[in-house]
């Protein structure tokens, strides 16, 4: 789950004109989502996004900030975190933040930050093509206690989405075996 933006990018029904408006109301909105999900035995994973899309897609742009938001919910909440290496790779003290997040991590997404990224949302690299130490990320999330699936999240309008699906899947398998 992402929070959505603010101003002209605010979700329907939200009167979030500034980032402060969005952040002030976010805890209440997450509590509402949690209450709606519980009767269906559904667990929500809340995902902080990269600061470059703050405003357009999210008002939470760091794992530290996401932990602070979840810490303001009542103790019975069942909301966890989706950790995306692409969104969080440059966050200072990320190893410490991941250890704090440990039991809350529900999903782990990987892709690589290309040195010459042309589009912040739709130009993600295949593991091993960029700047992120994904093997280090793997060790950090495992040290934090995460044992769930690893989602390879390749948003790549200019390259990988133009590639035959069987080639893309085989590349993912090869990269996961050799890079990750």
GIGIWO-V945139 format. One line per field, one symbol per residue. ss: DSSP state (2 for helix, 1 for strand, 0 for the rest). phi: phi as a letter, one per 30 degrees, with the letter a starting at -180 (. if undefined). burial: b if it has 24 or more other ideal C-beta (glycine too) atoms within 12 Angstrom, else e. A space follows every 50 residues. Layout:
BEGIN
ss: ???
phi: ???
burial: ???
END
This chain:
BEGIN
ss: 00001022210000000022222222222222222222000000110000 22210001000022222222200000000111112222000002222222 22221111110100000000001010000000022222222220000001 110001000222002222222222222200
phi: .cdicbidcddeiccdcbddedddceeddddddddddedchccccdcdcd edcdjdbacbbadedddddddcdddcdcdcbccceddcecddhddddddd dfdddcbbcbabdddcecbdccbdcdejcbcddddddeddddddjdbddc cdcccbdcbddcceeddddddddddddccc
burial: bbbbbbeeebbeebebeebeebbebbbebbbebbeeeeeeeeebbbbbbb bebbbbbbbbbbbbbbbebbeebeeebbbbbbbbbbbbbebeebeebbeb bbebbbbbbbbbbbeebeeebebbbbbbbbebebeebbebbeebebeeeb bbbbbbeebbeeeeeeeeeebbeebbeebb
END
